[in-house]
């Protein structure tokens, strides 16, 4: 494959939620930028030509959610897996739209859950079978990897580049691959692509506490109600302090994880004090005015720590793997609401920050150097080997077919009958199709957030 050092990288990003679209699009930018300037995310004249695609599903973001993530690229196009594979087969092969015979895209970034990554890898392998000149395929994680480590990693094996967000993650990822006899060469150390922003500076007259909510952590209504009551109670104890509940989505919207008990709904009838408020919007903008970030285990903690914003990871509900706050063992950030109410501000451990790739300072300017070197090496090759995931009909005959079938792919990665992409409807047919699809999503989300909790409570009677 010819080098692309003489022109902009051409990148396709396939994402399945708002947060993964943000990760994928910003990762694409980081692949093309240079390490310079005063902040991490530095625009560069070689910014990529980016085409975005959203995988159609329950977590497909609304236009409002896409606007909120703060990525200014053109709106991504909604597709099924079969449609995406068809496009990548038609545009990603020699003889496509390029006069020079190069693939239409230099890089494809799969910003998806593990099962969807595996389906895309097998689908692309089937589409590109027998073709040596193909795009480089990259994937990774949008945040903290605190559960399903082996499962998620093996579902991502087969990509040319598997991004690790820190030295700590890179070591863990390689150990998993070596442990099953899979090639770990694709694992490449990087960092979260959205780290950046101005370093924290305390300001006279400003005292703002931000609680970063998560859709499914904690999961139970009682635990979420407890956290909300403590947050509101903190606002009452400190009337001169602004207390902000930063929300991920509005009721009826979905992210990667289901949110059965939205904090907005739990807050009804609580009569909070005037210094308590709800906030949406880009997390980076909210951190611009934060003097303390509180969370259970949100990736927002890493953003805050990178900017030296005082950060507290709550232990009130225990330090448990299901909550994800065990990831912060050794960070110096673990604390409780009782201590925060009394004025405690955690002090992070510098060694832990460095290992997690969020240390403040100039290190972030070079966080993607290894990735760009790896990409340059792959893009300079005249040919690339076929995509070869660890999971095959031989290694996982009882697991892989089900994963592929969920995305309407046969065990060999080809689309199942009826899943072949058809021409998109236009005019009135498209309006009707979109209306029916939106209504179906609304009904599903209503069922998750309203009907399911009622049925569950009735079953406990």
MIMI-360688 format. One record per residue (C-alpha): x, y, z. Coordinates in Angstrom, 2 decimals, padded with zeros to 5 digits, m for minus. Example, Ala and Ser with C-alpha at 12.3 -4.5 7.8 and 13.67 -1.06 7.14 Angstrom:
MIMI-360688
<atom px="012.30" py="m004.50" pz="007.80"/>
<atom px="013.67" py="m001.06" pz="007.14"/>
***
This chain:
MIMI-360688
<atom px="000.00" py="000.00" pz="000.00"/>
<atom px="001.51" py="003.36" pz="m000.95"/>
<atom px="002.41" py="005.84" pz="001.72"/>
<atom px="m000.06" py="008.63" pz="002.44"/>
<atom px="002.51" py="011.07" pz="003.80"/>
<atom px="001.99" py="013.33" pz="000.78"/>
<atom px="m001.73" py="013.95" pz="001.33"/>
<atom px="m004.50" py="013.69" pz="003.87"/>
<atom px="m005.48" py="010.35" pz="005.32"/>
<atom px="m008.84" py="009.09" pz="004.13"/>
<atom px="m010.64" py="007.47" pz="007.05"/>
<atom px="m014.03" py="005.81" pz="007.53"/>
<atom px="m015.42" py="005.58" pz="011.07"/>
<atom px="m018.20" py="003.14" pz="011.98"/>
<atom px="m019.73" py="003.83" pz="015.41"/>
<atom px="m022.76" py="002.49" pz="017.29"/>
<atom px="m023.41" py="005.19" pz="019.92"/>
<atom px="m022.78" py="008.85" pz="020.67"/>
<atom px="m019.73" py="008.22" pz="022.85"/>
<atom px="m018.19" py="005.79" pz="020.37"/>
<atom px="m018.74" py="008.23" pz="017.53"/>
<atom px="m016.86" py="010.83" pz="019.58"/>
<atom px="m014.03" py="008.36" pz="020.27"/>
<atom px="m013.82" py="007.19" pz="016.66"/>
<atom px="m013.92" py="010.64" pz="015.07"/>
<atom px="m011.38" py="012.11" pz="017.50"/>
<atom px="m009.13" py="009.07" pz="017.09"/>
<atom px="m009.20" py="009.69" pz="013.35"/>
<atom px="m008.10" py="013.26" pz="013.95"/>
<atom px="m005.29" py="012.19" pz="016.29"/>
<atom px="m003.93" py="009.86" pz="013.61"/>
<atom px="m003.33" py="012.87" pz="011.37"/>
<atom px="m002.22" py="015.59" pz="013.76"/>
<atom px="001.23" py="016.59" pz="014.88"/>
<atom px="002.36" py="016.80" pz="018.50"/>
<atom px="002.64" py="020.52" pz="019.01"/>
<atom px="001.02" py="023.45" pz="020.76"/>
<atom px="m000.21" py="023.95" pz="024.29"/>
<atom px="m003.02" py="021.39" pz="024.32"/>
<atom px="m003.33" py="017.75" pz="023.35"/>
<atom px="m005.87" py="017.85" pz="020.54"/>
<atom px="m004.09" py="020.10" pz="018.04"/>
<atom px="m005.71" py="020.71" pz="014.63"/>
<atom px="m003.35" py="019.98" pz="011.78"/>
<atom px="m003.32" py="020.90" pz="008.08"/>
<atom px="m003.27" py="017.17" pz="007.37"/>
<atom px="m006.61" py="016.61" pz="009.11"/>
<atom px="m008.21" py="013.48" pz="007.67"/>
<atom px="m010.89" py="013.23" pz="005.06"/>
<atom px="m013.47" py="011.62" pz="007.33"/>
<atom px="m016.61" py="009.73" pz="006.39"/>
<atom px="m018.79" py="008.76" pz="009.34"/>
<atom px="m021.24" py="005.86" pz="009.60"/>
<atom px="m023.59" py="004.93" pz="012.44"/>
<atom px="m024.49" py="001.30" pz="012.89"/>
<atom px="m028.27" py="001.09" pz="013.09"/>
<atom px="m029.44" py="m000.28" pz="016.45"/>
<atom px="m031.00" py="000.50" pz="019.82"/>
<atom px="m028.20" py="002.91" pz="020.78"/>
<atom px="m028.23" py="004.91" pz="017.55"/>
<atom px="m027.82" py="008.50" pz="018.79"/>
<atom px="m030.28" py="011.31" pz="018.15"/>
<atom px="m029.16" py="014.50" pz="016.36"/>
<atom px="m029.08" py="016.25" pz="019.75"/>
<atom px="m026.70" py="013.63" pz="021.15"/>
<atom px="m024.43" py="013.94" pz="018.12"/>
<atom px="m024.33" py="017.72" pz="018.50"/>
<atom px="m023.51" py="017.39" pz="022.20"/>
<atom px="m020.38" py="015.26" pz="021.83"/>
<atom px="m018.56" py="018.25" pz="020.38"/>
<atom px="m017.29" py="016.69" pz="017.13"/>
<atom px="m017.83" py="019.16" pz="014.32"/>
<atom px="m017.41" py="016.75" pz="011.41"/>
<atom px="m020.24" py="016.20" pz="008.95"/>
<atom px="m023.16" py="014.19" pz="010.30"/>
<atom px="m022.51" py="010.45" pz="010.02"/>
<atom px="m024.71" py="008.29" pz="007.81"/>
<atom px="m026.87" py="005.56" pz="009.36"/>
<atom px="m026.28" py="002.07" pz="007.93"/>
<atom px="m026.79" py="m001.59" pz="008.67"/>
<atom px="m023.77" py="m003.87" pz="008.96"/>
<atom px="m024.55" py="m005.35" pz="005.53"/>
<atom px="m024.74" py="m001.89" pz="003.98"/>
<atom px="m021.44" py="m000.87" pz="005.55"/>
<atom px="m019.72" py="m004.01" pz="004.31"/>
<atom px="m021.14" py="m003.46" pz="000.84"/>
<atom px="m019.76" py="000.10" pz="000.81"/>
<atom px="m016.37" py="m000.99" pz="002.07"/>
<atom px="m016.25" py="m003.75" pz="m000.54"/>
<atom px="m017.21" py="m001.37" pz="m003.34"/>
<atom px="m015.09" py="001.59" pz="m002.21"/>
<atom px="m012.36" py="m000.13" pz="m000.27"/>
<atom px="m011.11" py="m002.34" pz="m003.09"/>
<atom px="m008.68" py="m001.57" pz="m005.93"/>
<atom px="m010.48" py="m000.18" pz="m008.92"/>
<atom px="m012.85" py="001.78" pz="m006.70"/>
<atom px="m013.40" py="005.50" pz="m007.03"/>
<atom px="m009.71" py="006.43" pz="m007.05"/>
<atom px="m007.92" py="007.03" pz="m010.35"/>
<atom px="m004.65" py="005.71" pz="m008.94"/>
<atom px="m006.18" py="002.38" pz="m008.00"/>
<atom px="m005.68" py="002.86" pz="m004.27"/>
<atom px="m008.39" py="001.85" pz="m001.82"/>
<atom px="m011.00" py="004.55" pz="m001.26"/>
<atom px="m010.05" py="004.63" pz="002.44"/>
<atom px="m006.62" py="004.38" pz="003.99"/>
<atom px="m007.97" py="003.51" pz="007.45"/>
<atom px="m011.23" py="002.14" pz="008.82"/>
<atom px="m011.88" py="002.82" pz="012.51"/>
<atom px="m014.36" py="000.44" pz="014.16"/>
<atom px="m015.77" py="002.30" pz="017.18"/>
<atom px="m018.14" py="m000.46" pz="018.25"/>
<atom px="m018.94" py="m002.91" pz="021.02"/>
<atom px="m016.89" py="m006.09" pz="020.88"/>
<atom px="m019.45" py="m008.29" pz="019.13"/>
<atom px="m020.01" py="m005.72" pz="016.40"/>
<atom px="m016.24" py="m005.35" pz="015.92"/>
<atom px="m015.94" py="m009.11" pz="015.46"/>
<atom px="m018.81" py="m009.16" pz="012.95"/>
<atom px="m017.27" py="m006.28" pz="011.01"/>
<atom px="m013.86" py="m007.98" pz="010.94"/>
<atom px="m015.29" py="m011.23" pz="009.57"/>
<atom px="m017.47" py="m009.31" pz="007.14"/>
<atom px="m014.56" py="m007.25" pz="005.85"/>
<atom px="m012.39" py="m010.37" pz="005.60"/>
<atom px="m015.06" py="m011.96" pz="003.41"/>
<atom px="m015.47" py="m008.84" pz="001.24"/>
<atom px="m011.71" py="m008.44" pz="000.75"/>
<atom px="m010.86" py="m012.12" pz="000.29"/>
<atom px="m008.07" py="m012.43" pz="m002.25"/>
<atom px="m007.26" py="m008.70" pz="m002.19"/>
<atom px="m003.83" py="m007.72" pz="m000.90"/>
<atom px="m004.37" py="m003.97" pz="m001.10"/>
<atom px="m006.89" py="m002.98" pz="001.53"/>
<atom px="m007.41" py="m000.31" pz="004.21"/>
<atom px="m005.81" py="m000.59" pz="007.62"/>
<atom px="m008.41" py="m001.54" pz="010.26"/>
<atom px="m008.19" py="m000.07" pz="013.76"/>
<atom px="m010.32" py="m000.43" pz="016.87"/>
<atom px="m010.14" py="000.11" pz="020.62"/>
<atom px="m012.05" py="001.15" pz="023.73"/>
<atom px="m013.87" py="004.39" pz="024.47"/>
<atom px="m012.87" py="004.51" pz="028.14"/>
<atom px="m011.96" py="002.52" pz="031.22"/>
<atom px="m011.76" py="m001.26" pz="030.61"/>
<atom px="m012.98" py="m002.68" pz="033.90"/>
<atom px="m015.05" py="m005.71" pz="032.86"/>
<atom px="m015.11" py="m008.46" pz="030.23"/>
<atom px="m011.43" py="m007.90" pz="029.54"/>
<atom px="m010.71" py="m011.23" pz="027.82"/>
<atom px="m014.06" py="m011.39" pz="026.02"/>
<atom px="m013.85" py="m007.84" pz="024.69"/>
<atom px="m010.23" py="m008.17" pz="023.59"/>
<atom px="m010.67" py="m011.46" pz="021.77"/>
<atom px="m013.68" py="m010.02" pz="019.96"/>
<atom px="m011.39" py="m007.20" pz="018.75"/>
<atom px="m008.55" py="m009.50" pz="017.68"/>
<atom px="m008.02" py="m009.45" pz="013.94"/>
<atom px="m007.81" py="m005.67" pz="013.57"/>
<atom px="m004.45" py="m004.37" pz="012.36"/>
<atom px="m004.32" py="m001.95" pz="015.28"/>
<atom px="m005.96" py="m002.44" pz="018.69"/>
<atom px="m005.57" py="000.83" pz="020.58"/>
<atom px="m004.77" py="000.74" pz="024.30"/>
<atom px="m005.50" py="003.93" pz="026.21"/>
<atom px="m002.48" py="003.61" pz="028.51"/>
<atom px="000.67" py="001.64" pz="029.25"/>
<atom px="m001.33" py="m000.25" pz="031.88"/>
<atom px="m003.93" py="m001.32" pz="029.31"/>
<atom px="m001.33" py="m002.19" pz="026.67"/>
<atom px="000.38" py="m004.62" pz="029.06"/>
<atom px="m002.94" py="m006.22" pz="030.00"/>
<atom px="m004.06" py="m006.52" pz="026.38"/>
<atom px="m000.86" py="m008.22" pz="025.25"/>
<atom px="m001.02" py="m010.64" pz="028.19"/>
<atom px="m004.53" py="m011.72" pz="027.19"/>
<atom px="m003.54" py="m012.33" pz="023.57"/>
<atom px="m000.40" py="m014.24" pz="024.54"/>
<atom px="m002.44" py="m016.28" pz="027.00"/>
<atom px="m004.55" py="m017.81" pz="024.22"/>
<atom px="m001.75" py="m018.02" pz="021.68"/>
<atom px="m002.97" py="m015.05" pz="019.64"/>
<atom px="m000.59" py="m012.56" pz="018.05"/>
<atom px="m000.33" py="m009.43" pz="020.27"/>
<atom px="001.43" py="m007.31" pz="017.64"/>
<atom px="m001.68" py="m005.22" pz="016.92"/>
<atom px="m001.81" py="m003.80" pz="020.46"/>
<atom px="m000.55" py="m000.22" pz="020.30"/>
<atom px="m000.27" py="002.17" pz="023.23"/>
<atom px="m002.10" py="005.48" pz="022.84"/>
<atom px="m004.42" py="007.53" pz="025.05"/>
<atom px="m008.01" py="008.64" pz="025.16"/>
<atom px="m008.33" py="010.94" pz="022.14"/>
<atom px="m010.51" py="013.47" pz="023.94"/>
<atom px="m008.00" py="014.30" pz="026.68"/>
<atom px="m007.12" py="017.96" pz="026.57"/>
<atom px="m008.47" py="021.31" pz="027.57"/>
<atom px="m007.02" py="024.02" pz="029.74"/>
<atom px="m005.34" py="022.92" pz="033.00"/>
<atom px="m007.38" py="023.54" pz="036.13"/>
<atom px="m006.91" py="026.80" pz="037.96"/>
<atom px="m008.90" py="027.76" pz="041.02"/>
<atom px="m010.73" py="031.06" pz="040.64"/>
<atom px="m011.85" py="033.46" pz="043.33"/>
<atom px="m015.58" py="033.44" pz="043.80"/>
<atom px="m016.11" py="030.12" pz="042.01"/>
<atom px="m016.81" py="026.85" pz="043.83"/>
<atom px="m018.44" py="024.24" pz="041.58"/>
<atom px="m018.94" py="020.54" pz="042.23"/>
<atom px="m019.88" py="018.39" pz="039.23"/>
<atom px="m021.26" py="014.87" pz="039.57"/>
<atom px="m020.74" py="012.82" pz="036.38"/>
<atom px="m023.70" py="010.47" pz="036.02"/>
<atom px="m023.52" py="007.11" pz="034.24"/>
<atom px="m026.39" py="005.30" pz="032.51"/>
<atom px="m025.97" py="001.94" pz="034.24"/>
<atom px="m023.58" py="002.50" pz="037.17"/>
<atom px="m024.99" py="001.94" pz="039.66"/>
<atom px="m027.85" py="m000.05" pz="038.19"/>
<atom px="m030.53" py="m000.30" pz="040.89"/>
<atom px="m033.09" py="002.40" pz="041.54"/>
<atom px="m032.26" py="002.43" pz="045.26"/>
<atom px="m028.53" py="003.02" pz="044.66"/>
<atom px="m029.16" py="005.76" pz="042.12"/>
<atom px="m031.66" py="007.42" pz="044.44"/>
<atom px="m029.08" py="007.27" pz="047.24"/>
<atom px="m026.45" py="009.04" pz="045.13"/>
<atom px="m028.93" py="011.70" pz="044.09"/>
<atom px="m030.00" py="012.34" pz="047.69"/>
<atom px="m026.37" py="012.68" pz="048.78"/>
<atom px="m025.68" py="015.10" pz="045.95"/>
<atom px="m028.70" py="017.23" pz="046.80"/>
<atom px="m027.77" py="017.00" pz="050.49"/>
<atom px="m024.28" py="018.25" pz="049.65"/>
<atom px="m025.84" py="021.26" pz="047.93"/>
<atom px="m027.94" py="022.01" pz="051.02"/>
<atom px="m024.90" py="021.77" pz="053.32"/>
<atom px="m022.93" py="024.17" pz="051.11"/>
<atom px="m025.32" py="026.88" pz="049.93"/>
<atom px="m022.47" py="028.96" pz="048.54"/>
<atom px="m021.30" py="026.12" pz="046.29"/>
<atom px="m022.75" py="025.40" pz="042.85"/>
<atom px="m023.62" py="021.70" pz="042.59"/>
<atom px="m024.18" py="020.33" pz="039.08"/>
<atom px="m025.53" py="016.94" pz="038.04"/>
<atom px="m023.97" py="016.28" pz="034.60"/>
<atom px="m026.27" py="013.96" pz="032.64"/>
<atom px="m025.36" py="011.80" pz="029.67"/>
<atom px="m028.73" py="011.72" pz="027.91"/>
<atom px="m032.31" py="012.88" pz="028.13"/>
<atom px="m035.16" py="010.46" pz="028.94"/>
<atom px="m035.96" py="008.45" pz="025.83"/>
<atom px="m032.40" py="008.65" pz="024.50"/>
<atom px="m029.98" py="005.75" pz="024.76"/>
<atom px="m026.24" py="005.37" pz="024.98"/>
<atom px="m024.25" py="002.15" pz="024.84"/>
<atom px="m025.67" py="001.07" pz="028.20"/>
<atom px="m029.36" py="001.00" pz="029.08"/>
<atom px="m030.56" py="003.51" pz="031.65"/>
<atom px="m033.66" py="002.17" pz="033.37"/>
<atom px="m033.68" py="004.81" pz="036.10"/>
<atom px="m032.75" py="008.25" pz="034.73"/>
<atom px="m031.64" py="010.70" pz="037.39"/>
<atom px="m034.01" py="013.31" pz="035.93"/>
<atom px="m036.94" py="011.06" pz="036.74"/>
<atom px="m035.66" py="010.25" pz="040.24"/>
<atom px="m035.24" py="013.97" pz="040.97"/>
<atom px="m038.93" py="014.74" pz="040.52"/>
<atom px="m040.50" py="015.94" pz="043.75"/>
<atom px="m037.19" py="016.31" pz="045.60"/>
<atom px="m037.34" py="020.14" pz="045.84"/>
<atom px="m033.56" py="020.69" pz="045.54"/>
<atom px="m031.97" py="023.96" pz="046.71"/>
<atom px="m031.36" py="026.79" pz="044.22"/>
<atom px="m027.62" py="026.05" pz="044.00"/>
<atom px="m028.37" py="022.59" pz="042.52"/>
<atom px="m028.82" py="022.21" pz="038.75"/>
<atom px="m028.87" py="019.68" pz="035.92"/>
<atom px="m026.51" py="020.03" pz="032.96"/>
<atom px="m026.12" py="018.46" pz="029.54"/>
<atom px="m023.54" py="019.29" pz="026.91"/>
<atom px="m019.94" py="018.41" pz="026.20"/>
<atom px="m018.05" py="017.14" pz="029.24"/>
<atom px="m015.00" py="019.23" pz="028.37"/>
<atom px="m017.06" py="022.41" pz="028.59"/>
<atom px="m018.52" py="021.36" pz="031.94"/>
<atom px="m015.03" py="020.65" pz="033.29"/>
<atom px="m013.99" py="024.17" pz="032.33"/>
<atom px="m015.97" py="025.42" pz="035.32"/>
<atom px="m015.54" py="022.48" pz="037.71"/>
<atom px="m013.59" py="022.74" pz="040.96"/>
<atom px="m014.36" py="019.14" pz="041.97"/>
<atom px="m015.45" py="016.21" pz="039.79"/>
<atom px="m017.33" py="013.43" pz="041.62"/>
<atom px="m018.29" py="010.10" pz="040.06"/>
<atom px="m018.60" py="006.39" pz="040.70"/>
<atom px="m016.36" py="005.31" pz="037.81"/>
<atom px="m017.06" py="007.52" pz="034.78"/>
<atom px="m014.38" py="008.08" pz="032.16"/>
<atom px="m014.96" py="011.75" pz="032.96"/>
<atom px="m012.70" py="011.12" pz="035.98"/>
<atom px="m009.78" py="010.50" pz="033.63"/>
<atom px="m010.55" py="013.70" pz="031.70"/>
<atom px="m010.64" py="015.63" pz="034.97"/>
<atom px="m007.44" py="014.09" pz="036.30"/>
<atom px="m005.61" py="014.90" pz="033.10"/>
<atom px="m006.59" py="018.55" pz="033.55"/>
<atom px="m005.66" py="018.48" pz="037.29"/>
<atom px="m009.27" py="019.06" pz="038.31"/>
<atom px="m009.71" py="017.66" pz="041.88"/>
<atom px="m011.42" py="014.29" pz="041.40"/>
<atom px="m013.33" py="012.03" pz="043.78"/>
<atom px="m014.31" py="008.41" pz="043.04"/>
<atom px="m017.02" py="007.32" pz="045.46"/>
<atom px="m016.78" py="004.29" pz="047.74"/>
<atom px="m020.26" py="004.73" pz="049.29"/>
<atom px="m021.64" py="001.69" pz="047.45"/>
<atom px="m018.48" py="m000.33" pz="047.96"/>
<atom px="m015.38" py="m000.81" pz="045.83"/>
<atom px="m016.71" py="m003.44" pz="043.46"/>
<atom px="m015.96" py="m004.75" pz="039.99"/>
<atom px="m019.59" py="m004.32" pz="038.98"/>
<atom px="m019.29" py="m000.59" pz="039.69"/>
<atom px="m015.94" py="m000.17" pz="037.98"/>
<atom px="m014.47" py="001.93" pz="040.77"/>
<atom px="m011.97" py="m000.84" pz="041.52"/>
<atom px="m010.12" py="000.48" pz="038.47"/>
<atom px="m009.10" py="003.46" pz="040.62"/>
<atom px="m007.34" py="001.41" pz="043.32"/>
<atom px="m004.06" py="003.14" pz="044.03"/>
<atom px="m005.16" py="006.39" pz="042.40"/>
<atom px="m005.61" py="008.29" pz="045.66"/>
<atom px="m009.06" py="009.38" pz="044.47"/>
<atom px="m011.27" py="006.90" pz="046.34"/>
<atom px="m013.37" py="008.63" pz="048.98"/>
<atom px="m016.94" py="008.98" pz="050.30"/>
<atom px="m019.68" py="011.58" pz="050.45"/>
<atom px="m019.18" py="011.91" pz="054.20"/>
<atom px="m015.58" py="012.99" pz="053.65"/>
<atom px="m016.51" py="015.29" pz="050.76"/>
<atom px="m019.21" py="016.92" pz="052.88"/>
<atom px="m016.51" py="017.63" pz="055.47"/>
<atom px="m014.32" py="019.36" pz="052.88"/>
<atom px="m011.94" py="016.58" pz="051.79"/>
<atom px="m010.26" py="016.90" pz="048.37"/>
<atom px="m008.42" py="013.77" pz="047.16"/>
<atom px="m004.82" py="014.03" pz="045.96"/>
<atom px="m004.06" py="011.75" pz="042.99"/>
<atom px="m000.98" py="009.54" pz="042.89"/>
<atom px="001.44" py="010.69" pz="040.13"/>
<atom px="002.65" py="007.16" pz="039.39"/>
<atom px="m000.90" py="005.91" pz="038.91"/>
<atom px="m001.71" py="008.83" pz="036.60"/>
<atom px="001.33" py="008.12" pz="034.44"/>
<atom px="000.51" py="004.41" pz="034.14"/>
<atom px="m003.06" py="005.25" pz="033.13"/>
<atom px="m002.01" py="007.71" pz="030.44"/>
<atom px="m003.66" py="010.73" pz="032.07"/>
<atom px="m000.69" py="012.48" pz="033.69"/>
<atom px="m000.92" py="016.27" pz="033.32"/>
<atom px="001.74" py="017.97" pz="031.24"/>
<atom px="003.43" py="017.41" pz="027.89"/>
<atom px="003.18" py="013.61" pz="027.75"/>
<atom px="m000.19" py="013.77" pz="025.99"/>
<atom px="001.38" py="015.62" pz="023.06"/>
<atom px="003.14" py="012.40" pz="022.11"/>
<atom px="000.48" py="009.90" pz="023.19"/>
<atom px="m000.33" py="008.91" pz="019.62"/>
<atom px="003.26" py="008.79" pz="018.33"/>
<atom px="003.37" py="004.98" pz="018.54"/>
<atom px="000.06" py="004.74" pz="016.72"/>
<atom px="001.18" py="007.03" pz="013.91"/>
<atom px="004.40" py="005.05" pz="013.56"/>
<atom px="002.43" py="001.81" pz="013.38"/>
<atom px="000.03" py="003.31" pz="010.84"/>
<atom px="002.89" py="004.66" pz="008.72"/>
<atom px="004.49" py="001.23" pz="008.67"/>
<atom px="001.25" py="m000.46" pz="007.59"/>
<atom px="000.33" py="002.19" pz="005.03"/>
<atom px="003.76" py="001.96" pz="003.40"/>
<atom px="003.34" py="m001.73" pz="002.60"/>
<atom px="002.43" py="m002.78" pz="m000.93"/>
<atom px="000.11" py="m005.42" pz="000.52"/>
<atom px="m001.39" py="m006.43" pz="003.83"/>
<atom px="m002.17" py="m009.96" pz="005.01"/>
<atom px="m005.81" py="m011.10" pz="005.17"/>
<atom px="m007.73" py="m010.15" pz="008.29"/>
<atom px="m007.37" py="m013.13" pz="010.64"/>
<atom px="m009.43" py="m012.91" pz="013.89"/>
<atom px="m008.66" py="m015.32" pz="016.72"/>
<atom px="m012.27" py="m016.49" pz="016.75"/>
<atom px="m012.99" py="m018.78" pz="013.82"/>
<atom px="m015.23" py="m021.75" pz="013.07"/>
<atom px="m012.41" py="m023.88" pz="014.51"/>
<atom px="m011.53" py="m021.96" pz="017.70"/>
<atom px="m015.08" py="m020.89" pz="018.69"/>
<atom px="m017.67" py="m022.95" pz="016.77"/>
<atom px="m020.24" py="m022.57" pz="019.55"/>
<atom px="m019.78" py="m018.82" pz="020.00"/>
<atom px="m018.86" py="m017.10" pz="016.74"/>
<atom px="m021.90" py="m018.05" pz="014.61"/>
<atom px="m024.27" py="m016.44" pz="017.14"/>
<atom px="m022.26" py="m013.20" pz="017.16"/>
<atom px="m022.28" py="m013.00" pz="013.38"/>
<atom px="m025.98" py="m013.91" pz="013.15"/>
<atom px="m026.90" py="m010.97" pz="015.39"/>
<atom px="m025.55" py="m008.77" pz="012.61"/>
<atom px="m027.21" py="m010.85" pz="009.88"/>
<atom px="m023.98" py="m012.49" pz="008.74"/>
<atom px="m023.42" py="m016.14" pz="007.93"/>
<atom px="m020.59" py="m018.09" pz="009.66"/>
<atom px="m018.29" py="m017.24" pz="006.75"/>
<atom px="m018.88" py="m013.49" pz="007.19"/>
<atom px="m021.12" py="m013.04" pz="004.15"/>
<atom px="m024.56" py="m011.42" pz="004.56"/>
<atom px="m027.42" py="m013.80" pz="005.26"/>
<atom px="m030.27" py="m014.01" pz="002.72"/>
<atom px="m032.42" py="m010.92" pz="003.05"/>
<atom px="m029.62" py="m008.87" pz="004.62"/>
<atom px="m028.07" py="m007.79" pz="001.33"/>
<atom px="m028.08" py="m004.00" pz="001.09"/>
<atom px="m030.82" py="m002.51" pz="m001.03"/>
<atom px="m031.15" py="000.96" pz="m002.49"/>
<atom px="m032.20" py="003.45" pz="000.14"/>
<atom px="m035.79" py="004.66" pz="m000.31"/>
<atom px="m036.33" py="008.23" pz="m001.36"/>
<atom px="m039.12" py="010.79" pz="m001.17"/>
<atom px="m042.31" py="009.78" pz="000.62"/>
<atom px="m041.10" py="006.21" pz="001.17"/>
<atom px="m038.05" py="007.46" pz="003.05"/>
<atom px="m040.15" py="009.82" pz="005.20"/>
<atom px="m042.50" py="006.95" pz="006.12"/>
<atom px="m039.58" py="004.57" pz="006.78"/>
<atom px="m037.84" py="007.07" pz="009.06"/>
<atom px="m041.08" py="007.83" pz="010.95"/>
<atom px="m041.76" py="004.13" pz="011.56"/>
<atom px="m038.15" py="003.55" pz="012.65"/>
<atom px="m038.22" py="006.48" pz="015.08"/>
<atom px="m041.53" py="005.29" pz="016.51"/>
<atom px="m040.14" py="001.78" pz="017.02"/>
<atom px="m037.07" py="003.15" pz="018.81"/>
<atom px="m039.28" py="005.32" pz="020.99"/>
<atom px="m041.43" py="002.32" pz="021.92"/>
<atom px="m038.32" py="000.30" pz="022.79"/>
<atom px="m036.86" py="003.04" pz="024.95"/>
<atom px="m040.23" py="003.58" pz="026.66"/>
<atom px="m040.35" py="m000.13" pz="027.43"/>
<atom px="m036.86" py="m000.12" pz="028.93"/>
<atom px="m037.29" py="002.98" pz="031.09"/>
<atom px="m040.95" py="002.73" pz="032.10"/>
<atom px="m042.56" py="m000.65" pz="031.48"/>
<atom px="m039.66" py="m002.93" pz="032.45"/>
<atom px="m039.11" py="m001.37" pz="035.92"/>
<atom px="m042.85" py="m001.66" pz="036.69"/>
<atom px="m042.92" py="m005.34" pz="035.68"/>
<atom px="m039.81" py="m005.99" pz="037.76"/>
<atom px="m041.35" py="m004.38" pz="040.84"/>
<atom px="m044.56" py="m006.37" pz="040.36"/>
<atom px="m042.53" py="m009.54" pz="040.26"/>
<atom px="m041.02" py="m008.72" pz="043.64"/>
<atom px="m044.41" py="m008.43" pz="045.36"/>
***
